[in-house]
Amino acid sequence: MNKRFSILELYKKSNDFLTKKGIESSKTDTEWILSKFLDVEKIDIYLDRKYIEEQFLINQIRQAILRRAKREPLQHILGTVEFYNCSIKSDSRALIPRFETELLVELVVKKLPNDFNGRILDLGTGSGAILVALAKEYPYAECVGIDKSANALTLAEENLALNQCSKNVTLSIFDWHSDVFSQKNFDVLVSNPPYLSFKEWMTCEPEVKEYDPKDALVSENDGLLDLETIIKISPEILKEGGLVALEFGYGQSEKLISVSKGFLNEISIANDLNGRRRFFFGRLIS
Ligand SMILES: C[S@@+](CC[C@H](N)C(=O)[O-])C[C@H]1O[C@@H](n2cnc3c(N)ncnc32)[C@H](O)[C@@H]1O
């Protein structure tokens, strides 16, 4: 005979298992998994008014908890991430969109008029998170996303469809170290490029090291090569007065400011929610 569980029983068993496996976020991860697979609110778990008898549901939850115990990121298990104004499908083809990158989008939006209808380029679009968020915010803008990873671009394509913004967005494969840029005259160049040094990447949790593509995270020259390259090629991409908006890593701001001297002005640096310098803005000198 199949066993049935109350929802709270299922929660306690799953949470205990993840705790024993050393998952620090076991409580919230279990809540997310149960609410996704049982289609309930988190509060319903604690109200404990539901019994689960369907074996396929119990198996789905068991599989999800086992995956999390092996340090697979919660976002891959749930399949989507809420990012700014959209839902982004997330799997091993591209970096999981990060919380701080939502802040980059927010800061870009603050700098553009509500009815912006110019041209936006997202360098290293990955899952398409930044691109989709901006394309939804500005349905009359022309948005372009590029990445060197063909795998990431297939995921970005699915995210455009999921968020119904394929109409004002195009994607193409491009490597900013070796390919020559043919499209010019953008009003905005936004990018969250790889910016970790190899040493920093080595200290990352297994969720990052084993499941996010390394190429999406690590850059040569102590994490600076891709950021510096993007700043240097910005005059070939932007219109005069066009905006450069970049996310960068700890301790990199002074180097970026110095690289941009002579062709970008109105340079400003913004902090993340922990008060650390993480976002670079500048405009192409007219
Ligand atoms: C940190 S991820 C950002 C992904 C996404 N924009 C986000 O914010 O979640 C950096 C992206 O840049 C891409 N990338 C790395 N080096 C590149 C290069 N030389 N040319 C083009 N894309 C590159 C990676 O494939 C990856 O998708």
PDBQT file of the ligand as one rigid body, heavy atoms in Angstrom, charges set to zero:
ROOT
HETATM    1  C1  LIG A 301      28.414  36.476 -16.244  1.00  0.00    +0.000 C 
HETATM    2  S1  LIG A 301      27.626  35.733 -17.640  1.00  0.00    +0.000 S 
HETATM    3  C2  LIG A 301      26.244  36.841 -17.806  1.00  0.00    +0.000 C 
HETATM    4  C3  LIG A 301      24.995  36.207 -18.324  1.00  0.00    +0.000 C 
HETATM    5  C4  LIG A 301      23.764  37.128 -18.266  1.00  0.00    +0.000 C 
HETATM    6  N1  LIG A 301      23.991  38.335 -19.008  1.00  0.00    +0.000 N 
HETATM    7  C5  LIG A 301      23.436  37.464 -16.824  1.00  0.00    +0.000 C 
HETATM    8  O1  LIG A 301      23.693  38.600 -16.415  1.00  0.00    +0.000 OA
HETATM    9  O2  LIG A 301      22.919  36.609 -16.108  1.00  0.00    +0.000 OA
HETATM   10  C6  LIG A 301      28.731  36.219 -18.934  1.00  0.00    +0.000 C 
HETATM   11  C7  LIG A 301      28.332  35.755 -20.343  1.00  0.00    +0.000 C 
HETATM   12  O3  LIG A 301      29.337  36.231 -21.255  1.00  0.00    +0.000 OA
HETATM   13  C8  LIG A 301      29.608  35.230 -22.217  1.00  0.00    +0.000 C 
HETATM   14  N2  LIG A 301      30.987  35.450 -22.711  1.00  0.00    +0.000 N 
HETATM   15  C9  LIG A 301      32.148  35.232 -22.063  1.00  0.00    +0.000 A 
HETATM   16  N3  LIG A 301      33.209  35.578 -22.823  1.00  0.00    +0.000 NA
HETATM   17  C10 LIG A 301      32.691  36.032 -23.999  1.00  0.00    +0.000 A 
HETATM   18  C11 LIG A 301      33.280  36.532 -25.201  1.00  0.00    +0.000 A 
HETATM   19  N4  LIG A 301      34.607  36.609 -25.345  1.00  0.00    +0.000 N 
HETATM   20  N5  LIG A 301      32.461  36.929 -26.209  1.00  0.00    +0.000 NA
HETATM   21  C12 LIG A 301      31.107  36.824 -26.075  1.00  0.00    +0.000 A 
HETATM   22  N6  LIG A 301      30.480  36.344 -24.952  1.00  0.00    +0.000 NA
HETATM   23  C13 LIG A 301      31.271  35.960 -23.928  1.00  0.00    +0.000 A 
HETATM   24  C14 LIG A 301      29.453  33.922 -21.473  1.00  0.00    +0.000 C 
HETATM   25  O4  LIG A 301      29.206  32.857 -22.376  1.00  0.00    +0.000 OA
HETATM   26  C15 LIG A 301      28.277  34.246 -20.532  1.00  0.00    +0.000 C 
HETATM   27  O5  LIG A 301      27.046  33.869 -21.100  1.00  0.00    +0.000 OA
ENDROOT
TORSDOF 0
